[in-house]
Each structure stands twice: as structure tokens, then as C-alpha cells.
Amino acid sequence: MKHESVPIYWRNIPQYYRLVAKRCKKCGAVHFPPVVRCRCGSKELEDLELPKEGKLVEFTVLHQVGTDFLKQKPLVVGLVELSNGVRVVGQIVDAQVEKLAPGAKVEVVFRRVVADGKHGLVMYGYKFRPVGL
Amino acid sequence: MKDVYVVGGALHPAGRHYDKNIDDLAAAVLDKAIADAQADIEALFVASSTAELGNKQQLLGVYVLESLGLDKIPVFRIENGDGSGGAAVVAAYHALRAGEYNCVAVVGVDKPNDVLSNQQQDIYATTLDTHFERYFGFTPLSYAALMAKMYLKKYEYKYEDLARWAVLMHAHGAGNPYAYFRRPVKLEDAVNSEVVSEPLRLYDVGPLADGAAAAVLCNNKKKDGPRILSVTTSTNAVGFNARNEYDVLYSLEEAARSALKKAGITPRDIAAAEVHDSFSIFGALALEGLGIVKRGGALAALREGDLPVNLSGGFKARGNILGATGVYQVVELAWQLMGREFKRVEGNYGVVHSMGGVDRVSTVIVVGL
């Protein structure tokens, strides 16, 4: 969307750049995006950086996109299960779609997500790239 | 606690209404609904999903009242995304049950066509988690596609089985004078339509349309009209990435169980249902969530022939009027039970399912004669 917010982007950088989740000290549940209270009721949560490899659960190729993604369309987006079992959604990049299938190994890569016009913010974040395809 | 009746209603044909401002569109149907009810309203509940983001208007209710020369009436704006309509009816229902008011109006309005189609995608995507889903390019369509893909695989359906949803919706929509599309389509039209997010094609998507609907609800029966037997809103506060399963609408399951129990009916008593099929797969999952068919059985039931679901044409043929849709559904269902503007359904109970986002909040409203 035009005129993305600098503070919103800035405060989410730990997640966008390093996949920093919250782990419940009481029951061990991992929450991404982070939460302030675990479903077990505990508010004792610690930061946990998620692993950078996993496998594809499912994906789709999206042809109708918002204004930020017109130059990138179609977008391959999907659901990924990281090696510790935590699932994350994101874009799948550098993929030959015809070879992509559930179970494919993927790794986290750091990419540009949105460039807000010529003079606005350039915003970055995690995406997933197939390994060995 | 007082009983609540649907005493009056009005619908604006869904479409592209470039010539009307959002408040004027809402005012036109509200005026008709009040005239239909022959009652004075004491409060106005306004359902809209995107009045602020798309139409640049806050405090919509006041401007609707101003347009009609009404004054000193309390207004309440309800936003539950594309499930705003159902939620506004719930708020109005509780106020009437408590006896705070005797007659109130609910008006639902949205005008997605005031912005370009890619901007509509931007705005619709704000029903997702804006920081971790919308940010990366996800839209409701992309999640519907992922859920459809997993559902079709799990229950070994072919795409054609899902495409029958659009055919049924168009067949029903042909009989709705307020529908965006009032013509039947063939299965081959749906199957050969453009892929928008595989496996979903254009015909799996309820087209965004401008529109407004209004209902006047009273807690004394001034006029013929069905009774709202129960309402329940429930949520699914689990992110798409953390869902247990992808072939179920969790927010609907709880809302349906509770609303049917409160109304004292079973799924077998449902003569007509208006469900939130913003994407075909959600229509199938809603049939299962309401208990009308068993889990995984929706598309098999569709193969067997007609189902009394979305006699309005649903989101596919009536149109997806975002936050207004739930109000459309309630009026449509009331009229189907009464045999007004629609063919009279055979039975005395109907249900509305109004959902916000991708299975994030669902309202179920049970209406009975």
C-alpha cells in the first residue's frame, strides 16, 4: 500500500529479518508471530530465533495481487514447516513452480519485500527458497 | 428477555454504483426499510468493512441520518471485516432483547468500486494479519486457494466438483432481482475460467460489488415478519500458519453449535441457509460447519443436485458486498421464509452465516417463522 508506516516497519524488524518468535517458559509452545500471553495462561515468554530451514507444506500461485506486488506477480506463496515444527507463511522465491511440491526442502532467505515508490521506504523480510530443486 | 422480529427490510441491487456516495447509498435503503416497517427507529447500527479505507468516511451513521433528515438517533459503527453485517445484527439483537430500544435499524453498506481493483486487494488484505500476512503479499484469495488445494486432495475431489458451486450459485442468483449476476452459467464456463490462485479460478471468487441493505428489527411484532430465534458470534484466534486443520471453519463450528442449540433446532430443520461463500471453498466448508452435510461431503452433495443454500445466489452471483453482506443475508433469508420477492422455502427455519476474514470470526443467526 502507498505510504507504509516507518514505525510499524521498524518495530517488526526482529521478526522480518531474523524470525524472532516467543517461546513459553512454562509449556514450551512457540508463537510466531509473537504473543504476550501463551494459550496455557503463562506470560513468561522468551525470544527464540526460528530455524532457517524447513519443508513446504502447500503453496499456490497468486495472480491477483495488491498494489505493492504488481511488478512481482504472479506471487508464489505458501505454508512452510520449519525444522523445529513451527509453521510460517511466506513467499516462495527462485522456484520453478512446475517442480514445486509439498515436502520440498526450503531455506529462509533475506529479500526485499516492498519498495514504497521512488522516494519511500524499501522494506525487507524473510522469504523461502527451495533447496536442491 | 424480549423476542426480536425482522419487521422491515430493503435491498439495493448489488453492482457498480459510481453515481452514489456511500452515505447516500445507505440512506436510500434505510429510508425504504423504515417505510417498509412502518416504525420509528430509536438507534442505528451501521455495518461496513471498508468505509474508512476505501471511501474515506468515518462516522458513517451520522451522515446517513443527515441525508434522511433524521436527528438525535444514536449510531453505532460495527466493523468485523466482511463479517460486519452479521455482527451488527447481533449488536442490534442484544439491545432489543435487553429492552433498551423497541425498534432499531441495521444498515450495511460498502462500495469497493470507489477504488481500483488492486487497491481493493490491498484493502481486503487488511482483514488478514497486516504485519505478517498482508505485508508479504497474502490476500484472502491466496488462503482460500491453499485451503481449497488441501481440501480437494484430502477428500480426493476433482476441481470440477468445486466448480459446481459457482453453477449452483448462478442458478439461484438468476431468481434474485437484487443480484449482481442474474444469469445461469455452465460448468464448462467455470472450469475454463482464468486461474486466479490455483486451484481456484475466477468463478470461485465472489465478485466485489457496491451495495447496501437495511433491516428494521423490533421487539414487539408490529407487522408480519420472522423472528430471530438466536444469534452467536465466535472467533478463531489462531493464525493461518498455526491452524490444526485447513478443511474446517473453526469460527463457524462454535457459532453454529451454539446458535442452533439456543434456537432448539437441528441442522435437519434448516430449510434455507445463506452462507459466506466469498470463495467457493468457504461455501463448501460452511455447509459442513453448519452440519447440513458431513465433513468432506459438501462437494459430493453438490454432485447430487440442488441444495437449499444461498438462494440469493451467494457471494458468487449476488456479489460480495463486504461488510454489508450479512445484512443482505438476513433480509434475503427473512424474505425467503415469507415468500416475498423470493420463492417461499418449504420449512420454517433458516440460518445466516456471516464471516470476517479467512475463518477469523463467524456469526450464525437463526431465523424462524
Interface residues (C-beta under 8 A of the other chain):
Chain A: M1 I8 N12 Q15 Y16 H31 F32 P33 E58 F59 T60 V61 L62 H63 Q64 V65 G66 T67 D68 F69 L70 Q72 L75 V77 G78 L79 R87 V88 V89 G90 Q91 V113 V114 M123 G125 K127
Chain B: S117 N118 Q119 Q121 D122 A125 D129 H131 F132 E133 R134 Y135 F136 G137 F138 T139 L141 S142 A145 L146 K149 M150 E194 V195 V196 S197 E198 P199 L200 G239 F240 N241 A242 Y246
